[in-house]
């Protein structure tokens, strides 16, 4: 096991103390990060004691410590998973060769770009969510929000370390620029469109952590396959933290579904807005929006960049080594969606150029699991409504469906038909205003807002009425 220096100014297990130049560079970046956190991190409760988990190791068990801490004093640091000295490249043109411990000169630009794009998403989501603590439905939920936020901050640190350590002045400039771009900024926005959308309410937050953080899981998992071993090990540990972010989303939406069912039965009606709840049809509209926006994050169905990344060994497929093929894909083909002569169809392309679509399909299958759980809960309550993922062409701005209007059921419609029906597919301003009206902060331990059910259990074996945030 590598040694973890948890008491260092920057906690790490990469021997920063043994590289004084790198250590000084990161310690000079640290105050910039803290200023960013103070300016664009959580807008309230910054100095309250929050019951947070902090990474203290990288092993499978006992890797985190739970305690109350003020967020600006959180122990952000640099943690890589354990190195396998015998690891070889699992795919692409260099398959079977030893994994790289340094950046090959011919792939320097491509690797740097991948790291910058991934790193840019981490502070973006913190910025999107900065005001949500003011309307948290419980202290349990507020604490979960802050846990997600500080870990996104740590994931930024992970990417910044790689940029500083392996990419010289260019990397240092990239690290600074990730604190200069801001979510939704008209002049200097975040790189990916979904990270410039607002997260104005807690239903949006639960949907974001279910759908958009799940995209993060698949992007990190594909980078974990990278032949560049430090990036692989960095993403391996990040995935350990990312799993909790998706739990927040999955359990959060599930609790909204549960509360909606309770109110429907209590008042014997499908329309519970007047009783302080969220109707199932509105939940479906939020699913339609957040799923479709997240699909765009995977890029176009065909991409020569994705093919080049795979061939070079920079970015693999999800669970690459478990796939039953040659992991080179030189002659393999597959079908991808297309729109031809006004009809949604498919066309055959090389698997190499269709890797974005392969990753998107894996993501979609994973997304369905949550809907299946929520639908089982609905069925068990005697409600025959089912929540569904919309067609992959619905509300898309990237790829084959960009420029076309597609219904949630997968039917091409013209602009007039879209205008007439869009309010039945996506949340209207009035419906978003209703959700906003429900957002009233609850800060009494154990109490819960009326629109969401309590969780099944507390955090780290603590009771539900624990003071997760000391107010």
ABEGO torsion letter per residue (X at the ends): XBBBBAABABBBAAGAAABAAAAAAAAAAAAAAAAAAAAABBABGAABBBBBBBBABABABGABBBBBBBAAABBBBBBBBBBBAABBBABEAABGBBBBABBBAAAAAAAAAAAAAAAAAAAAAAAAAAAAAAABABAAAAAAAAAAAAAAAAAAAAAAAAAAAAAEAAAAAAAAAAAABBBGBAABBBABAAAABBBABAAAAAAAAAAAAAAAAAAAAAAAABABAAAAAAAAAAAAAAAAAAAAAAAAAAAAAAAAAAAAAAAGBABAAAAGBBBAAAAAAAAAAAAAAAAAAAEBABBAAAAAAAAAGABBBBGAAABBBAGAGAABBBBBBBBBGGBBBBBBBBAAAAAAAAAAAAAAAAAAAAAAAAAAAAAAAGBABBBBBBBAABGBABEAABGBBBBAAGBBBBAAAAAAAAAAABBBAAAAAAAAAABBBBABBGBBBAABBBBABBBGGBBAABBABBX
